[in-house]
Amino acid sequence: MKPGLLQSTAQDRDSTVHWPVPIGTAASLSGISPKMLRHYESLGLLGHVARTGSNYRQYSLADVHTLRFIRRARDLGFGLDAITELLGLWQDRRRSSASVKKVAQHHLDELHRRIEQMQAMQRSLQALLCACPGDERPDCPILDDLAHP
């Protein structure tokens, strides 16, 4: 599905909702679980969330937009520290795009590093698999390597 179409659908859905909404509705609209919503709230990523007289949480459209932002950042693999920083930049209209790019570039560099590590693990495991005869004998280069790296 194209991003514009998804966004349009979310906007259409948002316009038919009666705001504010309870936690289950906010979670559903943002694509996260109520447990994760509570977690993000406990970390201070949402700021103050209104409550009813019975102490039920009430989420605004802005809260749901923030939750969608967090979910998308998580989908891209950003950690909570980076998400906190990105949220601050998103909410700061005087930000510089260079600040945002710096956070994203750092994350991309880290992804490259982790991919290289995983590729090295893949090559090592592939070599061990090729060295193992996989027959009925007890000798196994895979176990030998694990025991004596």
C-alpha positions as CSV (number, residue, x, y, z in Angstrom):
1,M,0.0,0.0,0.0
2,K,1.3,3.5,-0.8
3,P,2.2,5.7,2.1
4,G,-0.2,8.4,0.9
5,L,-3.1,6.0,0.7
6,L,-2.3,4.7,4.2
7,Q,-2.1,8.3,5.5
8,S,-5.4,9.2,3.8
9,T,-7.1,6.2,5.4
10,A,-5.8,7.1,8.8
11,Q,-7.0,10.7,8.4
12,D,-10.4,9.5,7.2
13,R,-10.6,7.2,10.2
14,D,-9.5,10.0,12.5
15,S,-12.2,12.4,11.3
16,T,-14.9,9.9,12.3
17,V,-13.6,9.3,15.8
18,H,-15.1,11.1,18.7
19,W,-12.1,12.6,20.6
20,P,-10.7,12.0,23.2
21,V,-10.6,8.2,23.1
22,P,-9.9,5.5,25.7
23,I,-6.6,3.6,25.7
24,G,-7.9,0.6,23.6
25,T,-9.1,2.9,20.8
26,A,-5.9,5.0,20.9
27,A,-3.8,1.8,20.8
28,S,-5.8,0.5,17.9
29,L,-5.7,3.8,15.9
30,S,-1.9,4.0,16.4
31,G,-1.1,0.4,15.6
32,I,0.4,-0.5,19.0
33,S,-0.8,-2.5,22.0
34,P,-2.3,-0.9,25.1
35,K,0.7,-2.3,27.0
36,M,3.2,-0.5,24.8
37,L,1.1,2.6,24.9
38,R,1.3,2.6,28.8
39,H,5.0,1.9,28.5
40,Y,5.6,4.9,26.2
41,E,3.5,7.0,28.5
42,S,5.5,5.9,31.5
43,L,8.7,6.9,29.7
44,G,7.2,10.4,29.3
45,L,7.0,10.2,25.5
46,L,3.4,11.4,25.4
47,G,3.5,14.2,28.0
48,H,0.4,14.7,30.1
49,V,-2.5,12.4,29.2
50,A,-5.9,13.6,30.3
51,R,-8.0,11.5,32.6
52,T,-11.7,11.2,33.4
53,G,-13.2,11.6,36.8
54,S,-13.0,7.8,37.2
55,N,-9.2,8.1,36.3
56,Y,-9.5,6.5,32.9
57,R,-7.0,7.7,30.4
58,Q,-8.3,9.9,27.5
59,Y,-6.1,10.3,24.4
60,S,-6.3,13.2,22.0
61,L,-5.8,13.1,18.3
62,A,-2.3,14.7,18.9
63,D,-1.5,11.8,21.3
64,V,-2.4,9.3,18.6
65,H,-0.3,11.2,16.1
66,T,2.6,11.0,18.5
67,L,2.0,7.3,19.0
68,R,2.0,6.7,15.3
69,F,5.3,8.6,15.1
70,I,6.8,6.4,17.8
71,R,5.5,3.2,16.1
72,R,7.0,4.3,12.7
73,A,10.3,5.2,14.3
74,R,10.3,1.7,16.1
75,D,9.5,0.1,12.7
76,L,12.7,1.7,11.4
77,G,14.7,0.3,14.3
78,F,15.3,3.5,16.2
79,G,16.0,3.0,19.9
80,L,14.1,4.8,22.6
81,D,16.8,7.4,23.2
82,A,16.8,8.3,19.5
83,I,13.0,8.3,19.4
84,T,12.9,10.7,22.4
85,E,15.3,13.0,20.6
86,L,13.4,12.8,17.3
87,L,10.1,13.5,19.1
88,G,11.6,16.6,20.6
89,L,12.8,17.7,17.2
90,W,9.4,16.9,15.6
91,Q,7.7,19.0,18.2
92,D,10.2,21.9,17.9
93,R,9.2,24.0,14.9
94,R,12.5,25.9,15.2
95,R,14.6,22.8,14.7
96,S,17.1,22.4,11.9
97,S,16.8,19.5,9.5
98,A,20.5,19.0,10.1
99,S,19.7,17.9,13.7
100,V,17.2,15.4,12.4
101,K,19.6,14.1,9.7
102,K,22.3,13.7,12.3
103,V,20.2,11.3,14.4
104,A,19.1,9.4,11.3
105,Q,22.6,9.1,10.0
106,H,23.9,7.8,13.3
107,H,21.2,5.1,13.3
108,L,22.0,4.2,9.7
109,D,25.7,3.9,10.6
110,E,24.8,1.6,13.4
111,L,22.6,-0.5,11.1
112,H,25.5,-0.9,8.7
113,R,27.7,-2.0,11.6
114,R,25.2,-4.6,12.8
115,I,24.6,-5.9,9.3
116,E,28.4,-6.3,8.8
117,Q,28.6,-8.2,12.1
118,M,25.7,-10.5,11.1
119,Q,27.3,-11.1,7.6
120,A,30.5,-12.1,9.4
121,M,28.5,-14.5,11.6
122,Q,26.8,-15.9,8.5
123,R,30.1,-16.5,6.7
124,S,31.6,-18.2,9.8
125,L,28.6,-20.5,10.3
126,Q,28.5,-21.3,6.5
127,A,32.2,-22.4,6.7
128,L,31.5,-24.5,9.8
129,L,28.5,-26.1,8.0
130,C,30.6,-26.9,5.0
131,A,33.3,-28.4,7.2
132,C,30.9,-30.7,9.0
133,P,30.3,-34.0,7.2
134,G,26.9,-34.4,8.8
135,D,27.2,-38.2,9.0
136,E,26.9,-40.8,11.7
137,R,30.4,-40.2,13.2
138,P,30.7,-38.1,16.4
139,D,33.4,-35.7,15.1
140,C,31.9,-32.3,14.4
141,P,33.8,-29.2,13.5
142,I,30.8,-27.1,14.6
143,L,31.0,-28.3,18.2
144,D,34.8,-28.2,18.1
145,D,34.7,-24.5,17.1
146,L,32.1,-23.7,19.8
147,A,34.1,-25.4,22.4
148,H,37.5,-23.9,21.3
149,P,36.9,-20.7,19.4
